[in-house]
Amino acid sequence: MSPHNYYKHMINRALRQYFISISILLTLLTTTGANAQQAPPDTVKSGIYITSIHDINFKEKEYSISLWLWLKYKNRKFDFLQNLEIPQAKSVNKSFSTIDTSGEVVYILMKLQCVMKDNWKINNFPFDRQKLRFAIENSQFDSRSLVFVPDTFGKHFDPRFTLNGWRIDSLNISAGTRIYETAFGDSSIKIPHTEYSTYKIKLQVDRDAMGLFWKMFLGMYISFFIAFMCFYIHTDSIDSRFGLSVGSLFAVVGNKYIIDSSLPESTSFTLVDTLHGITLVAILMIMVATSYTLRLVKLDKIYQAKKFDRMCSIIMLAVYILFNGYFIFVASRA
């Protein structure tokens, strides 16, 4: 081999070794960075025990809850006594808290009384079922650093506490992620998107409806039957028949306004609207039938007027009961 070829061979060999070394170094750096980015977040084992739910304010869309909350974790930077976040809470009162840091795991136990805001579904009121929601987050650490793990051991609510007018159907506990489309003013975050781990409780309650139903709708049904009695008043007393119908009409309208005043505003057509609408239309049809009876009387067709009243009374009562029964049945089974 000539000296020229020898030196050329050595230079090529050195360049290959150099590029191999650079490649290995870049691979190590990439792997180290990927491992650092894929480091799993610390877990927080969370549990809850509800002692009371009270002051359910249907009009203001809120309720009060008292509960014990405990948290277990290893990362001592998690300061839940200062950074506990309860979304949808109107107010939070921490009446008791204790922390144990003697072992490897930090243990926090606290007693909370919260007034929670929620959305009620009133389409089937008073045969409604509601879901009461409660959730916690850590306001300092996002989901890359902290995730919640539910503590499912034991019961999660006191079976001795009762909700006035409600029955507890089920309680579901889970952990998830809550997304915020904002950087909260952090200029280092280029995309306004942050995620926080959340510990969630959903308590489904069913209303004990029948007593409340008759309490709210008894006046409406009495008004209808007062108007319905017009069919059994003698055809000579047309003024009395119209007077009863008009009075019943205003009574139903007043009853609806009273019920609406205790419910939150809604843009949908609810069961309350449906039943009152059926009753108003039924009374209106009674007034129309009375007008036709008056016309027959003026034509001296007394027998036909009485026959028409009997036929209308049977049809009107059957249709009214059928429509009310159908919509009440659908709402109670929804």
FENMO-V641822 format. One record per pair of residues at least 4 apart in sequence whose ideal C-beta (glycine too) atoms are under 6 Angstrom apart, sorted by the first residue. I is the first residue (numbers start at 0). J is the second residue. D is the distance in Angstrom with one decimal. If there is no record, write none. Layout:
I&J&D  I&J&D
This chain:
0&4&5.1  0&5&5.1  33&37&6.0  40&143&5.8  40&144&5.2  40&145&5.6  40&146&5.0  41&74&4.3  41&145&5.8  42&146&5.6  42&148&5.0  43&70&5.5  43&72&4.4  43&147&5.3  44&71&4.4  44&148&4.9  44&150&5.2  45&70&5.4  45&147&5.1  45&198&4.6  46&69&5.1  46&150&3.3  47&66&5.7  47&68&5.5  47&155&5.8  48&67&4.4  49&66&4.7  49&156&3.9  50&65&5.0  50&157&5.2  51&65&4.2  51&160&5.2  52&64&5.2  52&162&5.8  53&63&5.3  54&63&4.2  55&62&4.5  56&61&5.0  60&119&5.7  60&263&5.5  61&114&5.9  61&116&5.2  62&115&5.7  63&114&5.2  64&113&5.4  65&112&4.9  66&111&5.7  67&110&5.7  68&109&5.4  68&111&5.9  69&108&4.7  70&79&5.5  70&107&4.6  71&104&5.3  71&106&5.5  72&77&5.4  72&105&5.6  73&104&5.8  78&82&5.2  79&83&4.8  79&107&5.6  82&137&5.3  82&138&4.8  82&139&4.4  84&136&4.3  84&138&4.2  85&91&5.6  85&135&5.7  86&134&5.5  87&115&5.8  87&116&5.2  88&113&5.0  88&115&5.7  89&114&4.3  89&116&5.3  90&114&4.7  91&113&5.1  92&112&4.4  93&109&5.8  93&111&5.9  94&110&4.9  95&110&4.0  96&109&4.0  97&108&5.2  98&107&5.0  99&106&4.3  100&105&5.3  117&132&5.9  119&129&5.9  119&263&5.9  121&262&5.7  121&265&5.5  121&269&5.6  122&267&5.8  122&269&5.2  123&127&4.9  123&270&5.4  123&330&4.0  123&333&5.1  125&206&5.9  125&208&4.5  125&211&4.6  125&212&5.2  126&208&4.7  126&330&4.4  126&331&4.4  127&206&5.5  128&205&5.0  129&204&5.5  130&201&5.3  130&203&5.2  131&202&4.4  132&201&5.8  133&200&4.4  134&197&5.1  134&199&4.6  135&198&5.0  136&195&4.9  136&197&5.1  137&145&5.5  140&144&4.1  140&145&4.1  141&193&5.6  141&194&5.9  141&195&5.2  142&176&5.4  142&194&4.4  142&195&5.8  142&196&4.5  145&196&5.6  146&196&4.4  147&174&4.3  147&196&5.1  147&198&4.0  149&172&4.8  149&174&5.6  155&170&5.5  164&207&5.3  165&204&4.4  165&206&5.7  166&205&4.8  167&204&5.7  168&203&4.4  168&205&5.1  169&203&4.9  170&202&5.0  171&201&4.6  172&200&5.5  173&199&5.3  174&198&5.5  175&197&5.5  176&194&5.0  177&195&5.1  177&197&4.6  178&194&5.4  179&193&4.9  180&191&5.7  180&192&6.0  181&191&5.0  182&188&4.0  182&191&4.8  208&212&5.4  212&216&5.9  213&217&5.2  215&258&5.4  218&254&4.7  219&251&5.4  219&254&4.8  219&278&5.6  222&247&4.3  222&250&4.0  222&251&4.9  223&278&5.1  225&243&5.7  225&247&4.9  226&243&5.9  226&244&4.8  226&247&3.8  226&282&4.7  226&285&5.1  229&240&4.1  229&243&5.4  229&244&5.8  229&285&5.9  229&289&5.8  230&308&4.6  230&312&3.9  232&236&5.1  232&239&5.8  232&240&5.2  234&296&5.1  234&304&5.0  237&293&5.1  240&289&5.0  244&282&5.9  244&285&5.5  244&286&4.7  247&282&5.5  248&282&5.1  251&278&5.2  251&279&5.8  255&275&4.4  258&271&5.5  268&272&5.0  270&330&4.7  272&276&5.8  273&326&5.3  277&322&5.2  281&319&5.1  288&311&4.6  292&304&4.8  292&308&6.0  295&300&4.4  295&303&5.3  295&304&4.0  296&304&5.3  300&304&6.0  311&315&5.6  320&324&6.0
